Amino acid sequence: MDIYIKREKDISLQEWVDYVKTDKDLVLMEFAEGINPITKQKLKIKIEGRTLLDDSEIIYKKGIIGSDGYSEKVLAKLKEIAKALGAEVFEE
């Protein structure tokens, strides 16, 4: 992840989902769809905690929340989330 938030005590998946439900800018979108390039079969994959902020993806992974894409909007939202959850923002 290019930018992420974490704290000393891991953020639980349930805590993240509960937070997302209170934030009007975030949409929980735990399924991703695509096409297998070899078989051309349609795939649907569950990604727990996957959330959308407009066209940006915010991912929950092992107690850390972050994004592979950096933008000022994502950074501002992660700072807001970090403050609410008692976490810190890190950039790579």
C-alpha positions as CSV (number, residue, x, y, z in Angstrom):
1,M,0.0,0.0,0.0
2,D,1.3,3.5,-0.9
3,I,-0.5,5.2,1.9
4,Y,-2.0,3.5,5.0
5,I,-3.1,3.9,8.6
6,K,-2.3,1.7,11.5
7,R,-2.1,1.8,15.3
8,E,-0.4,-0.2,18.0
9,K,-3.5,-2.4,18.5
10,D,-4.7,-3.8,15.1
11,I,-7.9,-2.3,13.7
12,S,-10.4,-5.2,13.6
13,L,-12.4,-5.9,10.4
14,Q,-15.6,-5.4,12.3
15,E,-14.4,-2.0,13.6
16,W,-13.5,-1.0,10.0
17,V,-16.9,-2.1,8.6
18,D,-18.7,-0.3,11.5
19,Y,-16.8,2.9,10.7
20,V,-17.5,2.7,6.9
21,K,-21.2,2.4,7.7
22,T,-21.1,5.8,9.4
23,D,-19.2,7.6,6.7
24,K,-21.3,9.0,3.8
25,D,-18.3,9.2,1.5
26,L,-17.4,5.5,1.8
27,V,-19.1,2.6,0.2
28,L,-18.4,-1.0,1.3
29,M,-17.8,-3.0,-1.9
30,E,-16.5,-6.4,-0.8
31,F,-16.8,-8.1,-4.2
32,A,-14.6,-7.5,-7.2
33,E,-15.4,-8.8,-10.7
34,G,-13.2,-9.5,-13.6
35,I,-12.6,-11.8,-16.6
36,N,-10.0,-14.6,-16.5
37,P,-7.7,-13.7,-19.4
38,I,-7.1,-17.4,-20.3
39,T,-10.5,-19.0,-19.9
40,K,-12.6,-15.8,-20.5
41,Q,-14.7,-17.0,-17.5
42,K,-16.3,-14.2,-15.4
43,L,-14.9,-14.1,-11.9
44,K,-16.3,-12.7,-8.7
45,I,-14.0,-12.4,-5.7
46,K,-14.8,-11.4,-2.1
47,I,-12.3,-9.0,-0.6
48,E,-13.4,-8.3,3.0
49,G,-13.3,-4.7,4.0
50,R,-12.8,-3.4,0.5
51,T,-14.2,0.1,0.3
52,L,-14.7,2.7,-2.4
53,L,-14.1,6.5,-2.1
54,D,-15.5,7.7,-5.4
55,D,-13.2,5.9,-7.9
56,S,-10.4,5.1,-5.4
57,E,-10.2,1.9,-3.5
58,I,-9.4,1.6,0.2
59,I,-8.4,-1.8,1.4
60,Y,-8.4,-3.5,4.8
61,K,-5.6,-6.0,5.3
62,K,-4.5,-7.6,8.6
63,G,-5.4,-4.6,10.8
64,I,-4.2,-2.0,8.4
65,I,-6.3,0.3,6.2
66,G,-4.8,1.8,3.1
67,S,-4.7,2.5,-0.7
68,D,-2.4,1.6,-3.5
69,G,-3.2,4.8,-5.3
70,Y,-2.1,8.1,-3.8
71,S,-4.3,11.2,-4.2
72,E,-4.9,14.2,-2.0
73,K,-8.5,13.0,-1.6
74,V,-7.5,9.6,-0.3
75,L,-4.8,11.2,2.0
76,A,-7.4,13.6,3.5
77,K,-9.9,10.7,4.0
78,L,-7.3,8.4,5.6
79,K,-6.3,11.3,8.0
80,E,-9.9,11.6,8.9
81,I,-10.3,7.9,9.5
82,A,-7.0,7.7,11.5
83,K,-8.2,10.5,13.8
84,A,-11.5,8.6,14.4
85,L,-9.8,5.3,15.0
86,G,-6.8,6.5,17.0
87,A,-4.3,5.6,14.3
88,E,-1.5,7.2,12.4
89,V,-1.0,7.8,8.7
90,F,2.1,6.4,6.9
91,E,3.3,7.0,3.3
92,E,5.7,4.8,1.4
